[in-house]
Amino acid sequence: MGNEKTNEDLASKGILVAPDKGKDEFSVKSKVNSPELVFAIKQEIRNIRWKIGMNWLLIGKFLYLVKRDKGYKLDSTETFGQWIADNREFIGMGLRAAYYLVEIWENLVMKLGVTPDKLADVDRSSAREICKYSTPKNVQDLIQLAKDNTHTELVRKLKAMAKGKELSRVEIVGDCKHKNIIVLYKCHECSQGFYGLPPTAKVITDKSGLVNEKEAQKIAPGVKVVKENFDNSYSQASKEEKENITKKLK
């Protein structure tokens, strides 16, 4: 036992980990020096990625159950949001992120019958995005679209498709000229972000509940502020938008 090295010790010396047949854990054997070993590592990366996807989905499942059955009341808490805040050490996320996971589980798994394994390769931001447009007819195609595109590409394609535009023109959707890159405000059309409220803005979707409409109108005259409800924090697309997306996917 005294002569054995831990994986951490060996890794610090540049010795990589390779899988043992029939075991779930890695054992240190050799450096990466064969195509077979590279292939084995690629398989392990894929398996780990899949497990990560399943983990965030299952967190969504458990949060959904607590919210659905008002289980938070059994934990001496009056609201689901307060329960999330009080249990940060267990849950490890804020209210907005928790609601996103609940929405994904409720809409894609419970309402549309998508099995969790089909979503394991989709990141949570993309999964939430396709919630807006998913119907029984197009949900499988949207999942594949999410797998085949980055989140930014997915958002642009979905918005273009919802407006009935051709996919070949998706890359030029949006004409924001602003150069700021820290996102405090984000364009609904092309997802470009700005430090301050653009003076040409007409509608602000306020997900934080912190935007004062009178103050906003001093910068963008006539702008309207729409408060988004945390209980349904993603904006449902219209029936026409969903039909347009279904047509484009066929």
C-alpha angles and dihedrals in degrees: 000000000000093000096050118106124214121238088249092055093049093044090054087060093052096258108141130217123248128188123257115222112253094015131101095210131066124251124197111249115141149335119276099275107139139054088237092058092047089052091049090052092050089053091051092050089052091049092049091048089051091051091051090054092049091049097058090045092053091049086055090051094053093045089049091054093050092048095043095051096034088240089160088075088064087059093057093259126125100206138032091235093054090048090055091050094047093049101045090127089062102033099036098206142081129253097267094052091046092052091049091057092047091051093051093050095043097046105034102031105028102032102031099030098234110163113233094240089064089060099043092096094047118089116234095248091055092044090054090048094055089050087075094061106025121125130165088263100051107025097098092049091048091052089053090047089054091051093050097049141050115250092257092050091047093053093050094047094047093049092048092047091048088057092050094251124149116260091231088069097046095100092065096047110131130027105214111155097190118119103200114114106187104095115232094131122024128200112241091211103051106005094241112152132221137193094227138025109279109238090228093061116126102180132025118198101209110205094167099052089229103104116108109210095207092052091046090053090059087066100031109027113222095010115154123217117215114197110217117217115236090216088066102017098165116076112242113230119236122260090251092053092051091049090051091053092048090051092050092050094055 
